[in-house]
Amino acid sequence: MTLRHDATSGSAPGGAQDAGTRAAEAEDAAAQHAQAPGGRTTPVAQRRHRQERSSGPLAGPKHLRHYVVAMVVLSVLAVAATIGILSWGNPAPPLSDGWWRVVGMRRDALLTMGTVALCHAMATIAFQTAVNNRIITPGIMGFGSLYTAIQTGFVYLFGAAGATMLVGVSQFFLQMAVMMVVATALYTWLLSGRFSNIHIMLLVGVVLGGTLGSLSNFMQRMLTPSEFDVLIARLFGNISNARAEYLPYAIPIALAVTVVLWFWAPRLNTLALGRTTAMNLGLNHKWEVIKILVLVSILISMATALVGPMMFLGFLSAMLAYQFGDTYSHRLLFPMGFLFGYTVLAGSYFILRHVWNAGGAVTIIVELIGGLVFLIFLLRKGRL
């Protein structure tokens, strides 16, 4: 999609308007002098005219350099975090059988982090485009609250053994299916009915999330201390919650949905222009939004069932991609958002496990970084 703009459009007060007019006249005169004999325009003048009159996803060479530098730095940080997690503190001699065995164990954690970062980054950017808001995230639809209610309900009904009853491939797909069906039903019901309104859908999602959270809190107060301790370990986003047998199923699903969103990037670019503009350009806005939200529900439900709620990771990945990418093209935003998510997640995991020698959920560091970055950008620019 090409954005067109007139170099002389708009108005400015006082001398600024006169200066802009004189600059436009000077440009037109220069273009006329650049014409070849016979009235033909030289190739140099044609290229200059095209650059002045239009811009693509990257506005110019300077913008391209900024994007490339950001991607290179992110790639270096991601590779450094990966190597650090694989090799730091490995007790076996380098490249020995024991060393490779430890690397294989840590590799599963890296694959889990890559899958979770991909799901949250892709889902959050697509969701924010669909609802035309860069602050709210898919977590507002109650995925975390539903996951908490499922885990709490099993422990409440079956005791500490209820937490282990949800471990396994079939249980993983069951949790994923429940969250996906609930979210999809909510999308289609609220967006295709008489009150077709995204704001109503978001409001209902907030109310359902609050209701499920209150129900979970009530059941948690009825648990014994030992049962509550077992439950709390599964209610925070933790890489240790994922099991290696989930990955052969989770990775292909995440990649398949990613490929679909990648090919639908032009539609997302059009949806970002707003409902009226998208409809004028020929899109069925309502059904396009529903299809995007169904894919978002698949990604978020799978990531939540895999490691638990991580509502701030997607917001952090998307916000940093918007700030450093500074482009409307989703095919440029998606990879940058993924690299930001993976770098933050892998870096937090490395610091928590190998620097501080502490166990626990990486959500603590992710939320700390996310809160600081959000405040910095908001205070510097006054807006997102």
LINDAPE-V248541 format. One line per field, one symbol per residue. burial: + if it has 9 or more other ideal C-beta (glycine too) atoms within 8 Angstrom, else -. A space follows every 10 residues. Layout:
# LINDAPE-V248541
burial=???
This chain:
# LINDAPE-V248541
burial=---------- ------+-++ +--+--+--- +--++----- ++--++-++- --++---+-- --++-++--+ +--++-++-- ++-+++---+ -+-----+++ +++--+++++ ++++++++++ ++++++++++ ++----++++ ++++++++++ ++++++---+ -++-++---- +++-++++++ -+++-+++-+ +------+-+ ++-+++-+++ -++-++--++ --+---++-+ +-+++++++- ++---++-++ +-+++-++-+ ++-++-++++ ++----+++- --+-++-+++ -+++++++++ ++++++++++ ++++++++++ ++-++-+-++ ++++++++++ ++++++++++ ++++------ -++++++-++ +-++--++-- ----
